[in-house]
Amino acid sequence: GGEGLPQRVAVKKLQLGKQTDLPALQNEIAMMTTSVHPNVVKYIDSFMFEHCLWVIMEFMDGGSLTNLLQAMQRKKAEMREGEIAGFMRDSLEAVSYLHGMGRIHRDIKSDNILINTRGEVKIADFGFCVQLTQEKDLRNSMVGTPYWMAPELVRGQSYNQAVDVWSLGIMMIEMVQGEPPYLKEQPLRALYLIATKGMPKLEREERHSKVMMDFYRKCLATDPKHRETAPQLLLHPFLKAALPSKDLADLIVRHK
């Protein structure tokens, strides 16, 4: 917008714990400052005040993809393949960019995909700040939310950027079914199922196009070596069906 005009911003307040690793936090903030991409939520500024870290980011007036999916569920509305492809394309653009910078997001889920009424879809990339400021306790040493975690992460094996691709696949399930697999289970039971069950099943698979199911399987290969990378997935024919931003904007405004 115009210079000097007040802009709405979003503020995230993170309580600093006694064991907060400040150098790591400052390093993370420096990383956020350098992440500039149309599909990554824009970091504006941050400061420490009263034992809190305040992070100022661009304001996304559509809330999160979670909010949209919940609104659609209430109205029994289903996302079309072109809409799913649109969200996957934009999310993959962001992930591909972060991976190109040598980063792993590690906490991709619909809550961290923010949208606005212009139909823009952006990943919020401050997850690690949240982890660094949280008090560490032994019960909670697992990073990220269990339902979106890749099997190798759950098993405590070494992992790489492929964990983010798995999480995007789980997000695809959210767009089809309204929630990730095993959400009704206790977190520990869910972790066990993720570690042992392999590729999650998509309900009523036959309703979806072959090209969408092929894309789905490439995101959710149990063996990370067989999972496609974000740049590879951006070339997948399923994304040719992706609707333009203005159609996503219509969807977002309709269910706001």
C-alpha positions as CSV (number, residue, x, y, z in Angstrom):
1,G,0.0,0.0,0.0
2,G,0.9,3.7,0.2
3,E,3.9,4.7,2.2
4,G,3.2,6.0,5.6
5,L,-0.3,4.6,5.8
6,P,-1.0,2.6,8.9
7,Q,-1.1,-1.1,8.0
8,R,-2.8,-3.9,10.0
9,V,-0.3,-6.3,11.3
10,A,-0.4,-9.6,13.3
11,V,1.4,-9.8,16.5
12,K,2.6,-13.1,18.0
13,K,3.6,-13.0,21.7
14,L,5.9,-15.7,22.9
15,Q,6.7,-16.1,26.6
16,L,10.4,-16.6,27.2
17,G,11.1,-19.5,29.5
18,K,14.0,-19.7,31.9
19,Q,15.9,-22.1,29.7
20,T,15.1,-20.3,26.4
21,D,18.2,-20.5,24.3
22,L,18.5,-16.8,23.3
23,P,21.3,-17.2,20.7
24,A,19.3,-19.9,18.9
25,L,16.2,-17.7,19.0
26,Q,18.1,-14.7,17.6
27,N,19.5,-16.9,14.9
28,E,15.9,-18.1,14.1
29,I,14.7,-14.5,13.9
30,A,17.6,-13.7,11.6
31,M,16.5,-16.6,9.3
32,M,12.9,-15.3,9.3
33,T,14.1,-11.8,8.3
34,T,15.8,-13.4,5.2
35,S,12.8,-15.5,4.2
36,V,11.2,-13.3,1.5
37,H,8.8,-15.2,-0.8
38,P,5.2,-14.5,-1.9
39,N,4.0,-17.7,-0.2
40,V,5.8,-17.1,3.1
41,V,4.1,-14.9,5.7
42,K,6.1,-11.6,5.7
43,Y,8.1,-11.0,8.9
44,I,8.1,-7.3,9.8
45,D,9.9,-6.9,13.1
46,S,10.4,-8.4,16.6
47,F,11.5,-7.2,20.0
48,M,11.9,-8.4,23.5
49,F,9.7,-6.9,26.2
50,E,8.8,-8.1,29.7
51,H,10.2,-11.6,29.3
52,C,8.3,-12.0,26.0
53,L,9.4,-12.1,22.4
54,W,6.9,-10.1,20.2
55,V,7.0,-11.0,16.6
56,I,5.2,-8.6,14.1
57,M,4.1,-10.2,10.9
58,E,1.8,-9.3,7.9
59,F,-1.8,-9.7,8.7
60,M,-3.7,-12.4,6.8
61,D,-7.4,-11.5,6.9
62,G,-8.7,-15.0,6.0
63,G,-7.2,-16.7,9.1
64,S,-5.8,-20.1,8.7
65,L,-6.6,-23.0,6.3
66,T,-7.9,-24.8,9.5
67,N,-10.5,-22.0,9.9
68,L,-11.6,-22.3,6.3
69,L,-11.9,-26.1,6.6
70,Q,-13.9,-25.9,9.8
71,A,-16.3,-23.3,8.2
72,M,-16.7,-25.6,5.2
73,Q,-17.4,-28.6,7.4
74,R,-20.1,-26.7,9.3
75,K,-21.8,-26.0,5.9
76,K,-21.1,-29.6,4.6
77,A,-19.2,-28.0,1.8
78,E,-16.4,-30.0,0.1
79,M,-13.3,-28.7,-1.4
80,R,-12.9,-29.4,-5.1
81,E,-9.8,-30.8,-6.6
82,G,-8.8,-27.6,-8.3
83,E,-9.0,-25.8,-4.9
84,I,-7.0,-28.5,-3.2
85,A,-4.4,-28.3,-6.0
86,G,-4.3,-24.5,-5.6
87,F,-3.5,-24.8,-1.9
88,M,-1.0,-27.5,-2.5
89,R,0.7,-25.5,-5.3
90,D,1.1,-22.4,-3.2
91,S,2.3,-24.4,-0.1
92,L,4.8,-26.3,-2.2
93,E,6.2,-23.1,-3.6
94,A,6.9,-21.9,-0.1
95,V,8.3,-25.3,1.0
96,S,10.5,-25.5,-2.1
97,Y,11.8,-22.0,-1.3
98,L,12.6,-22.9,2.3
99,H,14.2,-26.2,1.3
100,G,16.3,-24.3,-1.3
101,M,17.6,-22.2,1.6
102,G,18.6,-25.4,3.4
103,R,15.8,-25.2,5.9
104,I,13.3,-27.8,7.2
105,H,10.0,-26.3,8.5
106,R,9.0,-29.4,10.6
107,D,5.6,-28.1,11.6
108,I,3.5,-27.9,8.5
109,K,-0.2,-28.3,9.1
110,S,-3.3,-26.4,8.2
111,D,-3.0,-24.1,11.2
112,N,0.3,-22.7,9.8
113,I,-1.1,-22.1,6.3
114,L,-2.5,-18.6,6.4
115,I,-4.9,-17.2,3.7
116,N,-6.3,-13.8,2.8
117,T,-9.3,-12.5,0.9
118,R,-7.1,-11.8,-2.1
119,G,-6.7,-15.6,-2.4
120,E,-3.1,-15.6,-1.3
121,V,-1.8,-18.7,0.5
122,K,1.2,-18.4,2.7
123,I,3.1,-20.6,5.2
124,A,3.8,-19.1,8.6
125,D,7.5,-19.9,9.2
126,F,8.0,-19.1,12.9
127,G,7.4,-22.5,14.2
128,F,10.9,-23.0,15.5
129,C,10.6,-19.8,17.5
130,V,7.6,-21.3,19.3
131,Q,9.6,-24.4,20.0
132,L,12.6,-22.5,21.3
133,T,10.5,-20.4,23.7
134,Q,8.5,-23.3,25.1
135,E,9.5,-24.7,28.5
136,K,11.1,-28.1,27.8
137,D,9.6,-31.0,29.7
138,L,10.4,-34.6,29.2
139,R,6.8,-35.6,28.2
140,N,6.9,-33.0,25.5
141,S,10.3,-33.4,23.9
142,M,8.6,-34.3,20.6
143,V,8.7,-31.5,18.1
144,G,5.6,-30.6,16.2
145,T,2.0,-31.9,16.4
146,P,1.9,-35.7,16.2
147,Y,-0.8,-36.0,13.6
148,W,1.2,-34.4,10.9
149,M,4.5,-36.0,11.7
150,A,6.3,-38.3,9.3
151,P,6.9,-41.9,10.4
152,E,10.7,-41.5,10.5
153,L,10.3,-38.5,12.8
154,V,8.0,-40.5,15.1
155,R,10.5,-43.4,15.2
156,G,13.3,-41.0,16.1
157,Q,15.3,-41.9,13.0
158,S,17.4,-39.3,11.3
159,Y,15.3,-37.2,9.0
160,N,15.6,-34.6,6.3
161,Q,13.4,-32.2,4.2
162,A,11.2,-35.1,3.2
163,V,9.3,-34.7,6.6
164,D,7.8,-31.5,5.2
165,V,6.5,-33.3,2.1
166,W,4.8,-35.9,4.3
167,S,3.1,-33.1,6.3
168,L,1.8,-31.6,3.1
169,G,0.3,-34.9,2.2
170,I,-1.4,-35.1,5.6
171,M,-2.7,-31.5,4.9
172,M,-4.2,-32.8,1.7
173,I,-6.1,-35.4,3.8
174,E,-7.4,-32.5,5.9
175,M,-8.7,-30.8,2.8
176,V,-10.5,-33.9,1.7
177,Q,-11.8,-35.2,5.1
178,G,-11.7,-32.1,7.3
179,E,-9.0,-33.5,9.7
180,P,-5.8,-35.5,9.8
181,P,-5.8,-39.3,10.3
182,Y,-6.0,-40.6,13.9
183,L,-7.2,-37.2,15.3
184,K,-9.7,-39.0,17.5
185,E,-6.9,-41.1,19.0
186,Q,-4.8,-40.2,22.0
187,P,-1.5,-38.6,20.9
188,L,0.6,-41.6,21.9
189,R,-1.7,-44.0,20.2
190,A,-1.6,-41.8,17.1
191,L,2.2,-41.8,17.2
192,Y,2.1,-45.6,17.3
193,L,-0.3,-45.8,14.3
194,I,1.8,-43.3,12.3
195,A,5.0,-45.3,13.0
196,T,3.4,-48.7,12.1
197,K,0.6,-48.2,9.6
198,G,2.4,-46.7,6.6
199,M,0.6,-44.6,4.1
200,P,-2.7,-43.4,5.5
201,K,-5.9,-44.3,3.6
202,L,-8.0,-41.6,2.0
203,E,-11.7,-42.1,2.5
204,R,-13.7,-43.1,-0.6
205,E,-10.6,-43.0,-2.7
206,E,-12.5,-43.9,-5.9
207,R,-14.1,-40.4,-5.8
208,H,-10.8,-38.8,-6.6
209,S,-9.0,-38.5,-9.9
210,K,-6.2,-40.9,-10.7
211,V,-3.8,-37.9,-11.1
212,M,-4.7,-36.6,-7.6
213,M,-4.2,-40.1,-6.0
214,D,-0.8,-40.4,-7.7
215,F,0.2,-37.0,-6.3
216,Y,-1.1,-38.1,-2.9
217,R,1.0,-41.3,-2.9
218,K,4.1,-39.4,-3.9
219,C,3.7,-37.1,-0.8
220,L,3.0,-40.0,1.5
221,A,5.5,-42.7,0.6
222,T,6.4,-44.3,3.9
223,D,10.1,-44.5,3.0
224,P,11.4,-40.9,2.8
225,K,13.7,-42.0,0.0
226,H,10.7,-42.7,-2.2
227,R,8.9,-39.5,-1.4
228,E,9.1,-36.8,-4.1
229,T,10.8,-33.5,-3.3
230,A,9.0,-30.2,-3.3
231,P,10.5,-29.1,-6.6
232,Q,9.6,-32.5,-8.2
233,L,6.0,-32.2,-6.9
234,L,5.7,-28.7,-8.3
235,L,6.0,-30.3,-11.8
236,H,3.3,-32.9,-11.1
237,P,0.4,-32.9,-13.5
238,F,-2.1,-32.7,-10.6
239,L,-1.1,-29.1,-10.1
240,K,-2.1,-28.2,-13.7
241,A,-5.7,-28.4,-12.3
242,A,-4.9,-25.7,-9.6
243,L,-7.3,-22.8,-9.7
244,P,-6.0,-19.2,-9.8
245,S,-5.9,-17.0,-6.8
246,K,-9.1,-15.2,-7.6
247,D,-11.0,-18.5,-7.4
248,L,-9.3,-19.3,-4.1
249,A,-10.3,-15.8,-3.0
250,D,-14.0,-16.5,-3.8
251,L,-13.8,-19.7,-1.8
252,I,-12.2,-17.9,1.2
253,V,-14.6,-14.9,1.1
254,R,-17.6,-17.3,0.8
255,H,-16.7,-19.2,3.9
256,K,-15.2,-16.4,6.0
